Amino acid sequence: MIEDNIRMLRQAARITSDDEPIDNDIWCVIAGNVNLIDDIAYKAIASKNSVKILFREHVVLNEGRITKKYDFIMLYGNLRVIEDFGRVTASRGGSFIKVTHYYLNKEENLMVFVAPDDTIRNAVKLIERSRIPFAILQESQTTSFIEVSLNDSVKLPGFIKSTLKPFYNANEVVLSTILISVENEKDIEKVQSIATSNKIFVIDFKDIITED
């Protein structure tokens, strides 16, 4: 009886192992301040080609008298290495989203949005009000602030701007990264239009070409 139970358990374990989707390589998007993304880029370059940098962006948003700055990077490569990058990102207050081949096989029209959290929420509200069927599959927010300062249109002496900078940075601006799927391909342009008009950086996975 015991031997039969052991045999059944082994068989169940073997079936589960075979049926689980295994991703040796995955995509990820990491967002945060420039120092975090510099360090992640260095780790990717030093990974002995196990992780590729697909692109990196430095974003500067001028909103009235305020300038918001943040960076993000998209990587593709070894699952375990990228998950280690995710732990580093979490420990330093960045946002991290990973996208496996499972998502690409099971979900329609994948897109990633990167922007300040209030901007993301406003865009999601507008998409929903437009009666566009979509789903948020993942979301991640920064827990450390992104750089905020008075922009060049504000005519003040440099030393006053420097004095005010800690005040603006103390009012933390949360950065969000979300992964969405849009049900109908005909709605993709509408979603992109809403996002870009709200100054959201959009990554459409149909535009991502990776050589395995």
GUGU-262541 format. One record per residue (C-alpha): x, z negated, y. Coordinates in pm, whole numbers. Example, Ala and Ser with C-alpha at 12.3 -4.5 7.8 and 13.67 -1.06 7.14 Angstrom:
% residues 2
<atom xx="1230" zz="-780" yy="-450"/>
<atom xx="1367" zz="-714" yy="-106"/>
***
This chain:
% residues 212
<atom xx="0" zz="0" yy="0"/>
<atom xx="277" zz="-95" yy="244"/>
<atom xx="469" zz="223" yy="161"/>
<atom xx="154" zz="430" yy="221"/>
<atom xx="104" zz="267" yy="560"/>
<atom xx="465" zz="332" yy="656"/>
<atom xx="430" zz="695" yy="549"/>
<atom xx="113" zz="733" yy="760"/>
<atom xx="279" zz="575" yy="1064"/>
<atom xx="578" zz="807" yy="1033"/>
<atom xx="349" zz="1108" yy="1003"/>
<atom xx="149" zz="1000" yy="1310"/>
<atom xx="468" zz="951" yy="1508"/>
<atom xx="594" zz="1293" yy="1406"/>
<atom xx="266" zz="1461" yy="1507"/>
<atom xx="261" zz="1282" yy="1843"/>
<atom xx="620" zz="1377" yy="1910"/>
<atom xx="558" zz="1742" yy="1827"/>
<atom xx="238" zz="1765" yy="2030"/>
<atom xx="369" zz="1606" yy="2350"/>
<atom xx="478" zz="1855" yy="2616"/>
<atom xx="852" zz="1824" yy="2664"/>
<atom xx="1003" zz="1922" yy="2997"/>
<atom xx="1379" zz="1961" yy="2996"/>
<atom xx="1370" zz="2093" yy="3353"/>
<atom xx="1125" zz="2002" yy="3628"/>
<atom xx="1072" zz="2047" yy="4000"/>
<atom xx="1063" zz="1770" yy="4258"/>
<atom xx="1013" zz="1728" yy="4630"/>
<atom xx="1181" zz="1435" yy="4808"/>
<atom xx="1108" zz="1351" yy="5172"/>
<atom xx="1240" zz="1091" yy="5415"/>
<atom xx="1500" zz="1044" yy="5684"/>
<atom xx="1807" zz="1262" yy="5718"/>
<atom xx="2046" zz="1008" yy="5560"/>
<atom xx="1841" zz="984" yy="5239"/>
<atom xx="1814" zz="1362" yy="5202"/>
<atom xx="2186" zz="1404" yy="5274"/>
<atom xx="2262" zz="1165" yy="4987"/>
<atom xx="2017" zz="1336" yy="4750"/>
<atom xx="2170" zz="1675" yy="4833"/>
<atom xx="2516" zz="1534" yy="4758"/>
<atom xx="2396" zz="1397" yy="4422"/>
<atom xx="2245" zz="1736" yy="4333"/>
<atom xx="2568" zz="1920" yy="4420"/>
<atom xx="2767" zz="1665" yy="4219"/>
<atom xx="2536" zz="1691" yy="3915"/>
<atom xx="2752" zz="1958" yy="3749"/>
<atom xx="2483" zz="2224" yy="3786"/>
<atom xx="2218" zz="2017" yy="3607"/>
<atom xx="2009" zz="2021" yy="3926"/>
<atom xx="1968" zz="2310" yy="4172"/>
<atom xx="1877" zz="2278" yy="4538"/>
<atom xx="1598" zz="2532" yy="4595"/>
<atom xx="1577" zz="2462" yy="4967"/>
<atom xx="1605" zz="2190" yy="5229"/>
<atom xx="1419" zz="2159" yy="5559"/>
<atom xx="1483" zz="1957" yy="5875"/>
<atom xx="1152" zz="1925" yy="6060"/>
<atom xx="1111" zz="1842" yy="6428"/>
<atom xx="754" zz="1784" yy="6550"/>
<atom xx="681" zz="1758" yy="6921"/>
<atom xx="354" zz="1574" yy="6979"/>
<atom xx="295" zz="1513" yy="7347"/>
<atom xx="587" zz="1305" yy="7470"/>
<atom xx="694" zz="1204" yy="7121"/>
<atom xx="931" zz="1381" yy="6883"/>
<atom xx="911" zz="1306" yy="6509"/>
<atom xx="1197" zz="1408" yy="6281"/>
<atom xx="1217" zz="1410" yy="5903"/>
<atom xx="1385" zz="1596" yy="5620"/>
<atom xx="1280" zz="1704" yy="5274"/>
<atom xx="1437" zz="1884" yy="4983"/>
<atom xx="1310" zz="2068" yy="4676"/>
<atom xx="1507" zz="2051" yy="4354"/>
<atom xx="1483" zz="2199" yy="4006"/>
<atom xx="1669" zz="2078" yy="3702"/>
<atom xx="1723" zz="1819" yy="3432"/>
<atom xx="1432" zz="1579" yy="3389"/>
<atom xx="1641" zz="1264" yy="3347"/>
<atom xx="1866" zz="1340" yy="3643"/>
<atom xx="1571" zz="1412" yy="3870"/>
<atom xx="1393" zz="1096" yy="3757"/>
<atom xx="1708" zz="905" yy="3851"/>
<atom xx="1687" zz="1068" yy="4195"/>
<atom xx="1329" zz="942" yy="4208"/>
<atom xx="1441" zz="583" yy="4150"/>
<atom xx="1701" zz="615" yy="4425"/>
<atom xx="1438" zz="758" yy="4657"/>
<atom xx="1194" zz="474" yy="4587"/>
<atom xx="1462" zz="210" yy="4647"/>
<atom xx="1535" zz="361" yy="4987"/>
<atom xx="1179" zz="407" yy="5103"/>
<atom xx="1145" zz="783" yy="5058"/>
<atom xx="860" zz="981" yy="4904"/>
<atom xx="901" zz="1155" yy="4569"/>
<atom xx="683" zz="1394" yy="4372"/>
<atom xx="781" zz="1558" yy="4045"/>
<atom xx="614" zz="1868" yy="3905"/>
<atom xx="647" zz="1946" yy="3537"/>
<atom xx="574" zz="2269" yy="3354"/>
<atom xx="266" zz="2090" yy="3220"/>
<atom xx="113" zz="2102" yy="3569"/>
<atom xx="190" zz="2473" yy="3602"/>
<atom xx="28" zz="2545" yy="3267"/>
<atom xx="-283" zz="2329" yy="3316"/>
<atom xx="-361" zz="2347" yy="3688"/>
<atom xx="-457" zz="2632" yy="3919"/>
<atom xx="-287" zz="2731" yy="4244"/>
<atom xx="-45" zz="2443" yy="4299"/>
<atom xx="73" zz="2355" yy="4648"/>
<atom xx="275" zz="2072" yy="4799"/>
<atom xx="209" zz="1940" yy="5151"/>
<atom xx="471" zz="1746" yy="5349"/>
<atom xx="383" zz="1586" yy="5685"/>
<atom xx="312" zz="1254" yy="5857"/>
<atom xx="38" zz="1068" yy="5670"/>
<atom xx="-226" zz="1088" yy="5946"/>
<atom xx="-175" zz="1466" yy="5964"/>
<atom xx="-212" zz="1504" yy="5586"/>
<atom xx="-532" zz="1300" yy="5586"/>
<atom xx="-680" zz="1505" yy="5867"/>
<atom xx="-602" zz="1832" yy="5686"/>
<atom xx="-753" zz="1702" yy="5360"/>
<atom xx="-1068" zz="1606" yy="5552"/>
<atom xx="-1094" zz="1956" yy="5700"/>
<atom xx="-1040" zz="2123" yy="5361"/>
<atom xx="-1311" zz="1907" yy="5207"/>
<atom xx="-1551" zz="1980" yy="5494"/>
<atom xx="-1491" zz="2351" yy="5436"/>
<atom xx="-1638" zz="2299" yy="5086"/>
<atom xx="-1322" zz="2423" yy="4918"/>
<atom xx="-1291" zz="2291" yy="4561"/>
<atom xx="-950" zz="2125" yy="4527"/>
<atom xx="-786" zz="1816" yy="4381"/>
<atom xx="-502" zz="1586" yy="4481"/>
<atom xx="-287" zz="1553" yy="4168"/>
<atom xx="-8" zz="1336" yy="4310"/>
<atom xx="69" zz="1161" yy="4636"/>
<atom xx="365" zz="964" yy="4763"/>
<atom xx="436" zz="797" yy="5096"/>
<atom xx="753" zz="677" yy="5260"/>
<atom xx="790" zz="304" yy="5314"/>
<atom xx="1073" zz="339" yy="5565"/>
<atom xx="1015" zz="496" yy="5904"/>
<atom xx="1105" zz="847" yy="6006"/>
<atom xx="1285" zz="901" yy="6334"/>
<atom xx="1060" zz="886" yy="6642"/>
<atom xx="1180" zz="930" yy="7000"/>
<atom xx="1082" zz="1054" yy="7344"/>
<atom xx="1128" zz="1429" yy="7365"/>
<atom xx="1325" zz="1623" yy="7625"/>
<atom xx="1016" zz="1693" yy="7837"/>
<atom xx="1012" zz="1326" yy="7941"/>
<atom xx="1239" zz="1301" yy="8244"/>
<atom xx="1406" zz="963" yy="8216"/>
<atom xx="1771" zz="858" yy="8231"/>
<atom xx="1943" zz="864" yy="7894"/>
<atom xx="2008" zz="489" yy="7888"/>
<atom xx="1634" zz="419" yy="7936"/>
<atom xx="1546" zz="651" yy="7649"/>
<atom xx="1801" zz="471" yy="7433"/>
<atom xx="1648" zz="138" yy="7531"/>
<atom xx="1299" zz="260" yy="7438"/>
<atom xx="1403" zz="414" yy="7105"/>
<atom xx="1380" zz="91" yy="6899"/>
<atom xx="1027" zz="42" yy="7033"/>
<atom xx="912" zz="381" yy="6906"/>
<atom xx="1087" zz="342" yy="6573"/>
<atom xx="928" zz="-1" yy="6532"/>
<atom xx="591" zz="178" yy="6524"/>
<atom xx="652" zz="321" yy="6182"/>
<atom xx="536" zz="675" yy="6109"/>
<atom xx="456" zz="712" yy="5739"/>
<atom xx="548" zz="1044" yy="5582"/>
<atom xx="331" zz="1175" yy="5296"/>
<atom xx="394" zz="1428" yy="5022"/>
<atom xx="99" zz="1544" yy="4813"/>
<atom xx="56" zz="1788" yy="4525"/>
<atom xx="-279" zz="1970" yy="4524"/>
<atom xx="-448" zz="2232" yy="4312"/>
<atom xx="-696" zz="2477" yy="4463"/>
<atom xx="-964" zz="2583" yy="4219"/>
<atom xx="-1027" zz="2934" yy="4350"/>
<atom xx="-752" zz="3176" yy="4440"/>
<atom xx="-966" zz="3321" yy="4719"/>
<atom xx="-945" zz="2985" yy="4901"/>
<atom xx="-566" zz="2966" yy="4910"/>
<atom xx="-530" zz="3140" yy="5245"/>
<atom xx="-793" zz="2910" yy="5399"/>
<atom xx="-610" zz="2602" yy="5272"/>
<atom xx="-276" zz="2732" yy="5400"/>
<atom xx="-431" zz="2812" yy="5737"/>
<atom xx="-575" zz="2462" yy="5775"/>
<atom xx="-246" zz="2305" yy="5672"/>
<atom xx="-18" zz="2513" yy="5892"/>
<atom xx="-247" zz="2475" yy="6195"/>
<atom xx="-198" zz="2100" yy="6150"/>
<atom xx="181" zz="2143" yy="6141"/>
<atom xx="205" zz="2068" yy="5771"/>
<atom xx="486" zz="2223" yy="5568"/>
<atom xx="330" zz="2400" yy="5269"/>
<atom xx="509" zz="2486" yy="4945"/>
<atom xx="313" zz="2736" yy="4736"/>
<atom xx="436" zz="2731" yy="4378"/>
<atom xx="356" zz="3100" yy="4339"/>
<atom xx="642" zz="3161" yy="4583"/>
<atom xx="889" zz="2950" yy="4386"/>
<atom xx="1113" zz="3165" yy="4164"/>
<atom xx="1348" zz="2975" yy="3933"/>
<atom xx="1596" zz="3119" yy="3690"/>
<atom xx="1594" zz="2905" yy="3379"/>
***
